[in-house]
Amino acid sequence: MKIGIVGGTGDIGEGMALRLSPKYDVIVGSREEVKAVATCETCRETLEVQGMECSLAGVTNQRAVDEADVVVLAIPFKHVTPTLNTLTGFEDKIVVSPVNPIERTNYFYYAPPPEGSAAMMIKGMLPESATVCAAFNNIAANKWKMLEEELDYSVAVCCDDDGAKQKVMEIVNNVSNLRAYDGGPLAAASIVESVTPLLLNIARFNKMRDVGVKFV
């Protein structure tokens, strides 16, 4: 399976590349291909130190979409619309959204678009044959790159297509100690996305770091 990461040079994108590339063919995308290539080189060096082999290719965001079976949108909410407006070729792809629409004053709060969630907004921007799944929404960005630490979290996956949902859940379960759970249809993604500002507030006001979710 080929997994393309749009925005693969950001913290979450690079971290996902590190965690996924030992088990999947990962295509790291960026607006500037040279940045994607550099990120891949850094990831390879990091994984070699860990004694791990990987499959990584650095390309433009468009090529990451074109060449992948599953596309992850590892971009901030504010960049979703301008980024998707420059890309094509999502037909018949599984598109994974870990995107959370969050604003901040003296605390973090959920600020969804009119569609109700980032995932539902993304669905409306893509071709009908594309299948959007919300996943990985509640994992702290810092944790992705900390390969010496296990990711011991629960991950809710929301999607309207059972086959696509199972594929994404399989990917989740192949990352560290993550455990995937069926979170219901894509319309339920707002519930999952809105947990992230709660986690950020708990971390901030209780002087904690990298708070996550685990169902027991």
Phi and psi restraints in degrees (value plus and minus 20) as a CYANA .aco file:
   2 LYS   PHI    -122.2   -82.2
   2 LYS   PSI     105.4   145.4
   3 ILE   PHI    -132.5   -92.5
   3 ILE   PSI      98.8   138.8
   4 GLY   PHI    -117.2   -77.2
   4 GLY   PSI     117.0   157.0
   5 ILE   PHI    -135.7   -95.7
   5 ILE   PSI      87.5   127.5
   6 VAL   PHI     -98.4   -58.4
   6 VAL   PSI     105.3   145.3
   7 GLY   PHI      61.3   101.3
   7 GLY   PSI      13.9    53.9
   8 GLY   PHI     -94.3   -54.3
   8 GLY   PSI     -23.0    17.0
   9 THR   PHI    -118.8   -78.8
   9 THR   PSI     -22.0    18.0
  10 GLY   PHI     -99.6   -59.6
  10 GLY   PSI     156.7   196.7
  11 ASP   PHI     -79.4   -39.4
  11 ASP   PSI     -69.0   -29.0
  12 ILE   PHI     -89.1   -49.1
  12 ILE   PSI     -63.6   -23.6
  13 GLY   PHI     -80.1   -40.1
  13 GLY   PSI     -66.2   -26.2
  14 GLU   PHI     -85.2   -45.2
  14 GLU   PSI     -60.7   -20.7
  15 GLY   PHI     -84.0   -44.0
  15 GLY   PSI     -60.0   -20.0
  16 MET   PHI     -85.8   -45.8
  16 MET   PSI     -57.6   -17.6
  17 ALA   PHI     -81.4   -41.4
  17 ALA   PSI     -62.1   -22.1
  18 LEU   PHI     -81.7   -41.7
  18 LEU   PSI     -63.2   -23.2
  19 ARG   PHI     -97.8   -57.8
  19 ARG   PSI     -51.3   -11.3
  20 LEU   PHI    -112.3   -72.3
  20 LEU   PSI     -51.5   -11.5
  21 SER   PHI     -86.0   -46.0
  21 SER   PSI     -42.0    -2.0
  22 PRO   PHI     -89.5   -49.5
  22 PRO   PSI     -37.2     2.8
  23 LYS   PHI    -139.2   -99.2
  23 LYS   PSI     -37.0     3.0
  24 TYR   PHI    -153.2  -113.2
  24 TYR   PSI     141.9   181.9
  25 ASP   PHI    -100.8   -60.8
  25 ASP   PSI      91.5   131.5
  26 VAL   PHI    -126.8   -86.8
  26 VAL   PSI     109.6   149.6
  27 ILE   PHI    -131.6   -91.6
  27 ILE   PSI      90.8   130.8
  28 VAL   PHI    -109.8   -69.8
  28 VAL   PSI      99.9   139.9
  29 GLY   PHI    -124.7   -84.7
  29 GLY   PSI     132.5   172.5
  30 SER   PHI    -175.0  -135.0
  30 SER   PSI     140.7   180.7
  31 ARG   PHI     -82.2   -42.2
  31 ARG   PSI     -51.7   -11.7
  32 GLU   PHI    -136.2   -96.2
  32 GLU   PSI      95.0   135.0
  33 GLU   PHI     -77.8   -37.8
  33 GLU   PSI     -55.5   -15.5
  34 VAL   PHI     -80.5   -40.5
  34 VAL   PSI     -54.6   -14.6
  35 LYS   PHI     -88.8   -48.8
  35 LYS   PSI     -58.1   -18.1
  36 ALA   PHI     -85.3   -45.3
  36 ALA   PSI     -61.1   -21.1
  37 VAL   PHI     -83.0   -43.0
  37 VAL   PSI     -64.0   -24.0
  38 ALA   PHI     -83.2   -43.2
  38 ALA   PSI     -60.1   -20.1
  39 THR   PHI     -82.2   -42.2
  39 THR   PSI     -61.5   -21.5
  40 CYS   PHI     -83.4   -43.4
  40 CYS   PSI     -60.3   -20.3
  41 GLU   PHI     -83.0   -43.0
  41 GLU   PSI     -62.8   -22.8
  42 THR   PHI     -83.0   -43.0
  42 THR   PSI     -63.1   -23.1
  43 CYS   PHI     -83.0   -43.0
  43 CYS   PSI     -63.2   -23.2
  44 ARG   PHI     -80.1   -40.1
  44 ARG   PSI     -65.3   -25.3
  45 GLU   PHI     -82.1   -42.1
  45 GLU   PSI     -62.3   -22.3
  46 THR   PHI     -83.1   -43.1
  46 THR   PSI     -63.2   -23.2
  47 LEU   PHI     -91.9   -51.9
  47 LEU   PSI     -53.4   -13.4
  48 GLU   PHI     -82.2   -42.2
  48 GLU   PSI     -59.3   -19.3
  49 VAL   PHI     -80.8   -40.8
  49 VAL   PSI     -53.3   -13.3
  50 GLN   PHI    -103.3   -63.3
  50 GLN   PSI     -19.4    20.6
  51 GLY   PHI      52.5    92.5
  51 GLY   PSI       8.1    48.1
  52 MET   PHI    -136.2   -96.2
  52 MET   PSI     120.2   160.2
  53 GLU   PHI    -112.4   -72.4
  53 GLU   PSI     137.4   177.4
  54 CYS   PHI    -169.9  -129.9
  54 CYS   PSI     146.6   186.6
  55 SER   PHI    -144.8  -104.8
  55 SER   PSI      86.6   126.6
  56 LEU   PHI    -155.6  -115.6
  56 LEU   PSI     121.8   161.8
  57 ALA   PHI    -160.1  -120.1
  57 ALA   PSI     112.3   152.3
  58 GLY   PHI    -120.4   -80.4
  58 GLY   PSI     104.3   144.3
  59 VAL   PHI    -164.7  -124.7
  59 VAL   PSI    -196.3  -156.3
  60 THR   PHI     -94.7   -54.7
  60 THR   PSI     142.4   182.4
  61 ASN   PHI     -77.0   -37.0
  61 ASN   PSI     -59.3   -19.3
  62 GLN   PHI     -83.3   -43.3
  62 GLN   PSI     -63.5   -23.5
  63 ARG   PHI     -87.0   -47.0
  63 ARG   PSI     -53.0   -13.0
  64 ALA   PHI     -81.6   -41.6
  64 ALA   PSI     -58.5   -18.5
  65 VAL   PHI     -89.0   -49.0
  65 VAL   PSI     -67.7   -27.7
  66 ASP   PHI     -81.2   -41.2
  66 ASP   PSI     -57.7   -17.7
  67 GLU   PHI    -116.3   -76.3
  67 GLU   PSI     -25.3    14.7
  68 ALA   PHI    -119.1   -79.1
  68 ALA   PSI     134.8   174.8
  69 ASP   PHI    -109.0   -69.0
  69 ASP   PSI     -56.7   -16.7
  70 VAL   PHI    -144.1  -104.1
  70 VAL   PSI     110.6   150.6
  71 VAL   PHI    -134.0   -94.0
  71 VAL   PSI     105.7   145.7
  72 VAL   PHI    -122.6   -82.6
  72 VAL   PSI     109.2   149.2
  73 LEU   PHI    -115.3   -75.3
  73 LEU   PSI      65.7   105.7
  74 ALA   PHI    -110.8   -70.8
  74 ALA   PSI      42.2    82.2
  75 ILE   PHI    -153.3  -113.3
  75 ILE   PSI     131.1   171.1
  76 PRO   PHI     -83.8   -43.8
  76 PRO   PSI     134.4   174.4
  77 PHE   PHI     -75.2   -35.2
  77 PHE   PSI     -61.0   -21.0
  78 LYS   PHI     -84.8   -44.8
  78 LYS   PSI     -37.8     2.2
  79 HIS   PHI    -118.0   -78.0
  79 HIS   PSI     -23.9    16.1
  80 VAL   PHI     -81.6   -41.6
  80 VAL   PSI     -74.2   -34.2
  81 THR   PHI     -82.7   -42.7
  81 THR   PSI     -71.6   -31.6
  82 PRO   PHI     -81.6   -41.6
  82 PRO   PSI     -52.1   -12.1
  83 THR   PHI     -92.1   -52.1
  83 THR   PSI     -69.6   -29.6
  84 LEU   PHI     -84.7   -44.7
  84 LEU   PSI     -49.1    -9.1
  85 ASN   PHI     -86.6   -46.6
  85 ASN   PSI     -36.9     3.1
  86 THR   PHI    -119.3   -79.3
  86 THR   PSI     -23.5    16.5
  87 LEU   PHI    -136.5   -96.5
  87 LEU   PSI     130.0   170.0
  88 THR   PHI    -154.2  -114.2
  88 THR   PSI     157.4   197.4
  89 GLY   PHI      68.3   108.3
  89 GLY   PSI       1.4    41.4
  90 PHE   PHI    -103.7   -63.7
  90 PHE   PSI     -22.6    17.4
  91 GLU   PHI     -74.6   -34.6
  91 GLU   PSI     112.5   152.5
  92 ASP   PHI      43.1    83.1
  92 ASP   PSI      -3.3    36.7
  93 LYS   PHI    -117.1   -77.1
  93 LYS   PSI     133.5   173.5
  94 ILE   PHI    -110.3   -70.3
  94 ILE   PSI     105.8   145.8
  95 VAL   PHI    -136.2   -96.2
  95 VAL   PSI     100.1   140.1
  96 VAL   PHI    -119.6   -79.6
  96 VAL   PSI     107.7   147.7
  97 SER   PHI    -133.0   -93.0
  97 SER   PSI      91.3   131.3
  98 PRO   PHI    -116.7   -76.7
  98 PRO   PSI      -3.3    36.7
  99 VAL   PHI     -97.2   -57.2
  99 VAL   PSI     114.7   154.7
 100 ASN   PHI    -144.4  -104.4
 100 ASN   PSI      99.9   139.9
 101 PRO   PHI     -99.8   -59.8
 101 PRO   PSI      82.1   122.1
 102 ILE   PHI    -146.6  -106.6
 102 ILE   PSI     121.1   161.1
 103 GLU   PHI    -140.8  -100.8
 103 GLU   PSI     146.1   186.1
 104 ARG   PHI    -159.9  -119.9
 104 ARG   PSI     111.8   151.8
 105 THR   PHI    -136.5   -96.5
 105 THR   PSI    -130.0   -90.0
 106 ASN   PHI    -113.1   -73.1
 106 ASN   PSI     -13.1    26.9
 107 TYR   PHI    -175.1  -135.1
 107 TYR   PSI     147.4   187.4
 108 PHE   PHI    -111.3   -71.3
 108 PHE   PSI     122.1   162.1
 109 TYR   PHI    -164.9  -124.9
 109 TYR   PSI     135.9   175.9
 110 TYR   PHI     -97.0   -57.0
 110 TYR   PSI     109.3   149.3
 111 ALA   PHI    -151.6  -111.6
 111 ALA   PSI      52.9    92.9
 112 PRO   PHI     -91.8   -51.8
 112 PRO   PSI     136.1   176.1
 113 PRO   PHI     -94.2   -54.2
 113 PRO   PSI     154.8   194.8
 114 PRO   PHI     -76.8   -36.8
 114 PRO   PSI     -47.0    -7.0
 115 GLU   PHI     -90.0   -50.0
 115 GLU   PSI     -32.3     7.7
 116 GLY   PHI      85.8   125.8
 116 GLY   PSI     -45.3    -5.3
 117 SER   PHI    -181.8  -141.8
 117 SER   PSI     141.9   181.9
 118 ALA   PHI     -82.1   -42.1
 118 ALA   PSI     -60.4   -20.4
 119 ALA   PHI     -81.9   -41.9
 119 ALA   PSI     -63.1   -23.1
 120 MET   PHI     -89.2   -49.2
 120 MET   PSI     -55.0   -15.0
 121 MET   PHI     -83.4   -43.4
 121 MET   PSI     -65.0   -25.0
 122 ILE   PHI     -81.8   -41.8
 122 ILE   PSI     -62.2   -22.2
 123 LYS   PHI     -76.1   -36.1
 123 LYS   PSI     -62.4   -22.4
 124 GLY   PHI     -89.2   -49.2
 124 GLY   PSI     -39.3     0.7
 125 MET   PHI    -111.4   -71.4
 125 MET   PSI     -33.1     6.9
 126 LEU   PHI    -123.8   -83.8
 126 LEU   PSI     143.5   183.5
 127 PRO   PHI     -79.2   -39.2
 127 PRO   PSI     133.0   173.0
 128 GLU   PHI     -80.5   -40.5
 128 GLU   PSI     -48.9    -8.9
 129 SER   PHI     -98.1   -58.1
 129 SER   PSI     -30.1     9.9
 130 ALA   PHI     -99.4   -59.4
 130 ALA   PSI     123.5   163.5
 131 THR   PHI    -135.0   -95.0
 131 THR   PSI      98.8   138.8
 132 VAL   PHI    -116.3   -76.3
 132 VAL   PSI     113.2   153.2
 133 CYS   PHI    -145.2  -105.2
 133 CYS   PSI     111.3   151.3
 134 ALA   PHI    -108.3   -68.3
 134 ALA   PSI     109.6   149.6
 135 ALA   PHI    -182.1  -142.1
 135 ALA   PSI     138.6   178.6
 136 PHE   PHI      46.3    86.3
 136 PHE   PSI      -0.7    39.3
 137 ASN   PHI     -89.5   -49.5
 137 ASN   PSI     -47.9    -7.9
 138 ASN   PHI    -129.7   -89.7
 138 ASN   PSI       1.7    41.7
 139 ILE   PHI    -119.7   -79.7
 139 ILE   PSI     108.2   148.2
 140 ALA   PHI     -81.3   -41.3
 140 ALA   PSI     115.0   155.0
 141 ALA   PHI     -76.7   -36.7
 141 ALA   PSI     -60.3   -20.3
 142 ASN   PHI     -80.9   -40.9
 142 ASN   PSI     -53.3   -13.3
 143 LYS   PHI     -87.8   -47.8
 143 LYS   PSI     -48.9    -8.9
 144 TRP   PHI     -78.1   -38.1
 144 TRP   PSI     -59.8   -19.8
 145 LYS   PHI    -104.8   -64.8
 145 LYS   PSI     -32.7     7.3
 146 MET   PHI    -102.8   -62.8
 146 MET   PSI      57.5    97.5
 147 LEU   PHI     -84.9   -44.9
 147 LEU   PSI     -41.5    -1.5
 148 GLU   PHI     -93.8   -53.8
 148 GLU   PSI     -31.1     8.9
 149 GLU   PHI    -133.1   -93.1
 149 GLU   PSI     120.8   160.8
 150 GLU   PHI     -97.3   -57.3
 150 GLU   PSI     124.7   164.7
 151 LEU   PHI    -109.7   -69.7
 151 LEU   PSI      78.0   118.0
 152 ASP   PHI    -126.4   -86.4
 152 ASP   PSI      46.5    86.5
 153 TYR   PHI    -147.4  -107.4
 153 TYR   PSI     143.7   183.7
 154 SER   PHI    -116.0   -76.0
 154 SER   PSI     122.2   162.2
 155 VAL   PHI    -146.1  -106.1
 155 VAL   PSI      95.6   135.6
 156 ALA   PHI    -101.9   -61.9
 156 ALA   PSI     114.4   154.4
 157 VAL   PHI    -138.7   -98.7
 157 VAL   PSI     101.0   141.0
 158 CYS   PHI    -133.1   -93.1
 158 CYS   PSI     109.3   149.3
 159 CYS   PHI    -184.8  -144.8
 159 CYS   PSI     130.4   170.4
 160 ASP   PHI    -110.1   -70.1
 160 ASP   PSI     -31.0     9.0
 161 ASP   PHI    -132.5   -92.5
 161 ASP   PSI      98.1   138.1
 162 ASP   PHI     -83.3   -43.3
 162 ASP   PSI     -58.0   -18.0
 163 GLY   PHI     -84.9   -44.9
 163 GLY   PSI     -66.3   -26.3
 164 ALA   PHI     -84.4   -44.4
 164 ALA   PSI     -59.8   -19.8
 165 LYS   PHI     -80.4   -40.4
 165 LYS   PSI     -62.9   -22.9
 166 GLN   PHI     -84.6   -44.6
 166 GLN   PSI     -57.7   -17.7
 167 LYS   PHI     -84.2   -44.2
 167 LYS   PSI     -62.9   -22.9
 168 VAL   PHI     -88.1   -48.1
 168 VAL   PSI     -59.2   -19.2
 169 MET   PHI     -83.4   -43.4
 169 MET   PSI     -55.8   -15.8
 170 GLU   PHI     -84.1   -44.1
 170 GLU   PSI     -61.7   -21.7
 171 ILE   PHI     -81.2   -41.2
 171 ILE   PSI     -66.5   -26.5
 172 VAL   PHI     -75.3   -35.3
 172 VAL   PSI     -67.7   -27.7
 173 ASN   PHI     -89.7   -49.7
 173 ASN   PSI     -31.8     8.2
 174 ASN   PHI    -113.6   -73.6
 174 ASN   PSI     -17.0    23.0
 175 VAL   PHI    -125.2   -85.2
 175 VAL   PSI      92.6   132.6
 176 SER   PHI      27.2    67.2
 176 SER   PSI    -150.2  -110.2
 177 ASN   PHI    -125.9   -85.9
 177 ASN   PSI       3.8    43.8
 178 LEU   PHI     -84.3   -44.3
 178 LEU   PSI     127.3   167.3
 179 ARG   PHI    -148.5  -108.5
 179 ARG   PSI     102.5   142.5
 180 ALA   PHI    -106.9   -66.9
 180 ALA   PSI     122.6   162.6
 181 TYR   PHI    -151.4  -111.4
 181 TYR   PSI     122.3   162.3
 182 ASP   PHI     -90.7   -50.7
 182 ASP   PSI      93.5   133.5
 183 GLY   PHI    -115.3   -75.3
 183 GLY   PSI     -14.6    25.4
 184 GLY   PHI      78.1   118.1
 184 GLY   PSI    -183.5  -143.5
 185 PRO   PHI     -92.1   -52.1
 185 PRO   PSI     150.4   190.4
 186 LEU   PHI     -82.2   -42.2
 186 LEU   PSI     -48.5    -8.5
 187 ALA   PHI     -81.0   -41.0
 187 ALA   PSI     -41.1    -1.1
 188 ALA   PHI    -104.3   -64.3
 188 ALA   PSI     -22.3    17.7
 189 ALA   PHI     -80.4   -40.4
 189 ALA   PSI     -48.9    -8.9
 190 SER   PHI     -79.8   -39.8
 190 SER   PSI     -54.6   -14.6
 191 ILE   PHI     -85.0   -45.0
 191 ILE   PSI     -64.5   -24.5
 192 VAL   PHI     -88.1   -48.1
 192 VAL   PSI     -66.6   -26.6
 193 GLU   PHI     -79.9   -39.9
 193 GLU   PSI     -58.0   -18.0
 194 SER   PHI     -92.8   -52.8
 194 SER   PSI     -33.0     7.0
 195 VAL   PHI     -90.6   -50.6
 195 VAL   PSI     -50.2   -10.2
 196 THR   PHI     -81.2   -41.2
 196 THR   PSI     -67.1   -27.1
 197 PRO   PHI     -82.1   -42.1
 197 PRO   PSI     -51.5   -11.5
 198 LEU   PHI     -81.5   -41.5
 198 LEU   PSI     -65.7   -25.7
 199 LEU   PHI     -82.2   -42.2
 199 LEU   PSI     -60.5   -20.5
 200 LEU   PHI     -84.8   -44.8
 200 LEU   PSI     -59.0   -19.0
 201 ASN   PHI     -87.8   -47.8
 201 ASN   PSI     -61.4   -21.4
 202 ILE   PHI     -81.3   -41.3
 202 ILE   PSI     -64.0   -24.0
 203 ALA   PHI     -81.9   -41.9
 203 ALA   PSI     -64.2   -24.2
 204 ARG   PHI     -88.2   -48.2
 204 ARG   PSI     -69.9   -29.9
 205 PHE   PHI    -101.3   -61.3
 205 PHE   PSI     -31.8     8.2
 206 ASN   PHI    -133.9   -93.9
 206 ASN   PSI      -7.7    32.3
 207 LYS   PHI      32.9    72.9
 207 LYS   PSI      28.6    68.6
 208 MET   PHI    -134.6   -94.6
 208 MET   PSI     148.5   188.5
 209 ARG   PHI    -149.8  -109.8
 209 ARG   PSI     122.8   162.8
 210 ASP   PHI      33.6    73.6
 210 ASP   PSI      29.8    69.8
 211 VAL   PHI     -89.4   -49.4
 211 VAL   PSI     118.7   158.7
 212 GLY   PHI    -155.1  -115.1
 212 GLY   PSI    -191.8  -151.8
 213 VAL   PHI    -138.0   -98.0
 213 VAL   PSI     115.4   155.4
 214 LYS   PHI    -163.0  -123.0
 214 LYS   PSI     103.7   143.7
 215 PHE   PHI    -110.1   -70.1
 215 PHE   PSI     109.0   149.0
